[in-house]
């Protein structure tokens, strides 16, 4: 597409956004605090989660060049990444109704430091984040991607995480939004699961197609 934007960026950006739409531990932590403390008491959690995701994005980028020197290893990880996307999709498609709100109330907002540490810990202690970004960086960017293109994709995903979490924090405190999220949560997860699994299957199909060409 350009020297900065990789040709597969639209697919990567869409896959990443679909993953953001799929509530996980980070989402429930952020939403729970936002419901009780509004954005003032949860914005730091959004920043911490974004920093944790950025750490795993940098790790995925750091190991990229080593993978490029070993074509067999790259293909193995590429297949593993595609299978991981399929696994996530299958897990989400089996989603059931979950409780969203935390009913406890508090009289003081948590400090910014506490919020950041909560968000950072949640993101770093979830190994699926590391596997997910490695899957995206290896399976979707392709072997011809350049370092500037990797940096662009990494910055985009990091900023997308931060912006999305701030939006969630701002909206989760609204009672009507909370009720709608809880009612449609299984549907959101199942649709996201179908899309992510579809991307994983498409990657494997394209690999077999190229191998047979």
C-alpha positions in Angstrom: 0.0 0.0 0.0 2.9 2.4 0.9 6.3 2.5 2.6 4.6 3.1 5.9 1.2 1.3 5.7 1.5 -2.5 4.9 -0.8 -3.9 2.2 -2.5 -6.2 4.7 -3.1 -3.4 7.2 -6.9 -3.3 6.6 -7.2 -7.0 7.5 -5.0 -6.6 10.6 -6.9 -3.5 11.8 -10.3 -5.1 11.4 -9.1 -8.3 13.2 -7.7 -6.2 16.0 -10.9 -4.1 16.3 -13.0 -7.3 16.4 -10.9 -8.6 19.2 -11.5 -5.3 21.1 -15.2 -5.8 20.7 -14.9 -9.2 22.4 -15.1 -8.6 26.2 -12.4 -10.3 28.2 -10.8 -9.8 31.7 -9.6 -6.3 30.8 -13.0 -5.3 29.7 -14.8 -6.5 32.8 -12.2 -4.8 35.1 -12.5 -1.5 33.3 -16.3 -1.7 33.0 -16.7 -2.6 36.7 -14.7 0.4 37.8 -16.3 2.7 35.3 -19.8 1.7 36.5 -18.8 2.5 40.1 -16.5 5.5 39.6 -17.3 6.8 36.2 -14.5 7.8 33.8 -12.6 9.8 36.6 -12.0 6.5 38.5 -11.3 4.3 35.5 -9.3 6.3 32.9 -6.1 5.2 34.5 -7.1 1.6 34.1 -7.6 2.2 30.3 -4.1 3.7 30.2 -2.6 0.8 32.1 -4.3 -1.8 29.8 -3.0 0.1 26.7 0.6 0.1 28.1 0.4 -3.7 28.8 -0.8 -4.3 25.2 2.0 -2.0 23.9 4.5 -4.1 25.8 3.4 -7.3 24.0 3.2 -5.5 20.7 6.9 -4.5 21.1 7.8 -8.1 22.1 6.1 -9.4 18.9 8.0 -6.9 16.8 11.3 -7.6 18.5 11.1 -11.3 17.6 10.0 -10.6 14.1 13.5 -10.4 12.4 14.6 -13.6 14.1 11.6 -15.3 12.5 12.4 -13.9 9.1 15.8 -15.7 9.2 14.1 -19.1 9.6 11.4 -19.7 7.0 10.3 -23.0 8.6 9.9 -21.6 12.0 8.0 -18.7 10.6 5.6 -21.0 8.8 5.1 -23.0 12.0 4.3 -19.9 14.0 2.1 -18.6 11.2 0.0 -21.8 11.3 0.0 -21.7 15.1 -1.3 -18.1 15.0 -4.1 -19.0 12.6 -5.1 -22.0 14.8 -5.1 -19.6 17.8 -7.4 -17.3 16.0 -9.7 -20.2 15.3 -9.5 -21.3 18.9 -10.4 -17.9 20.2 -13.3 -17.8 17.7 -14.6 -21.2 18.8 -14.4 -20.1 22.4 -16.3 -16.9 21.8 -19.0 -18.7 19.7 -19.8 -20.8 22.9 -20.4 -17.6 24.9 -23.1 -17.6 27.5 -24.8 -14.8 29.5 -22.4 -13.2 31.9 -22.9 -10.7 34.7 -21.4 -7.3 34.0 -22.0 -4.9 36.8 -20.3 -4.7 40.1 -22.8 -3.6 42.7 -20.4 -2.2 45.3 -20.2 1.5 45.8 -17.4 3.6 47.1 -17.0 7.0 48.6 -13.6 7.9 47.0 -12.1 7.6 43.6 -9.1 5.2 43.3 -5.8 7.0 42.8 -4.4 7.4 39.2 -1.4 5.2 40.2 -3.7 2.4 41.5 -5.8 2.6 38.4 -2.7 2.3 36.1 -1.3 -0.6 38.1 -4.6 -2.4 38.0 -4.9 -2.1 34.2 -1.2 -2.9 33.5 -1.4 -6.0 35.7 -4.5 -7.2 34.1 -3.0 -6.9 30.6 0.4 -8.3 31.4 -0.9 -11.3 33.4 -3.1 -12.4 30.5 -0.8 -14.6 28.3 -3.4 -14.6 25.6 -2.4 -10.9 24.8 1.1 -12.0 23.9 -0.1 -14.9 21.7 -2.7 -12.7 20.0 -0.3 -10.0 19.0 2.3 -12.5 17.8 -0.5 -14.2 15.8 -1.5 -10.9 14.2 2.1 -9.8 13.5 3.2 -13.1 11.9 0.0 -14.3 10.2 -1.4 -11.1 8.7 1.5 -8.7 8.0 3.4 -11.2 5.9 7.0 -12.0 5.4 7.7 -8.9 3.3 6.7 -6.3 5.9 9.3 -3.6 6.7 10.2 -2.2 10.1 8.5 1.2 9.5 5.3 -0.8 8.5 5.6 -2.8 11.7 5.9 0.4 13.8 2.9 1.9 12.1 0.8 -1.2 12.7 2.0 -1.3 16.3 1.2 2.3 17.0 -2.2 2.0 15.4 -3.1 -1.0 17.6 -1.8 0.6 20.8 -3.7 3.8 20.2 -6.8 1.8 19.2 -6.7 -0.1 22.6 -6.3 3.2 24.5 -9.1 5.0 22.6 -11.5 2.0 22.8 -10.9 1.6 26.5 -11.5 5.3 27.2 -14.8 5.1 25.2 -15.8 2.0 27.3 -15.0 3.8 30.5 -17.0 6.8 29.5 -20.0 4.8 28.4 -20.1 2.0 31.0 -21.2 4.3 33.7 -24.4 5.0 31.9 -27.2 2.7 33.2 -28.9 2.3 29.9 -25.7 1.4 28.1 -24.8 -1.1 30.9 -28.1 -2.8 30.5 -27.7 -3.1 26.7 -24.2 -4.5 27.0 -25.3 -7.1 29.4 -28.3 -8.1 27.3 -26.4 -8.5 24.0 -23.0 -9.6 25.3 -23.4 -13.3 24.2 -24.4 -12.1 20.7 -21.5 -9.7 20.4 -19.1 -12.5 21.4 -20.5 -15.1 19.1 -20.4 -12.8 16.1 -16.8 -11.8 16.9 -16.0 -15.5 17.3 -17.3 -16.3 13.8 -15.3 -13.5 12.3 -12.0 -14.3 14.0 -12.3 -18.0 13.3 -13.1 -17.1 9.7 -9.8 -15.1 9.5 -7.9 -18.0 10.9 -9.4 -20.4 8.4 -8.7 -18.0 5.5 -5.0 -17.8 6.5 -4.6 -21.6 6.4 -6.5 -21.8 3.1 -4.2 -19.2 1.5 -1.2 -21.0 2.8 -2.2 -24.2 1.1 -3.1 -22.3 -2.0 0.3 -20.7 -2.2 2.0 -24.0 -1.4 0.2 -25.7 -4.3 0.9 -22.9 -6.8 
